[in-house]
Amino acid sequence: QVELVESGGGLVQPGGSLRLSCAASGSASRVVTMGWYRQAPGKQRELVARITSGGIPTYADVGKGRFTISRDNAQNTVYLQMTSLKPEDTAVYYCSAGPFSGLALWWGQGTQVTVTS
């Protein structure tokens, strides 16, 4: 079992920045892919970005050009740097991890990001 703990969410004004972190523990050696999803009220959970153990990122359209995913394999931690935030970025952001590329098998509890003036 892999446990994921997110941190870094909060309240930010439009145009602001936030950095989310997610640390994996437990059977972290099983983790190959890590990523971030988000779910806004009344909407389905959607991919924001994911990254392989080799550091190759994939971005969904929602974050292209504004969000950057990175990973510290030694610390079993994945980050999401978000810039130029918009009100429509308001959502609960979930960290994910999986034993294969592209597979989200384990989930964090989520961290709230609210973008409002």
Buried (B, 14 or more C-beta within 10 A) or exposed (E): EBBBBBEBBEEBEEEBEBBBBBBBEEEBEBBBBBBBBBBBEEEEBEBBBBBBEEEEBBBBEBBEEBBBBBBEEEEBBBBBBBBEBEEEBBBBBBBBBBBEBEBBBBBBEBBEBBBEE
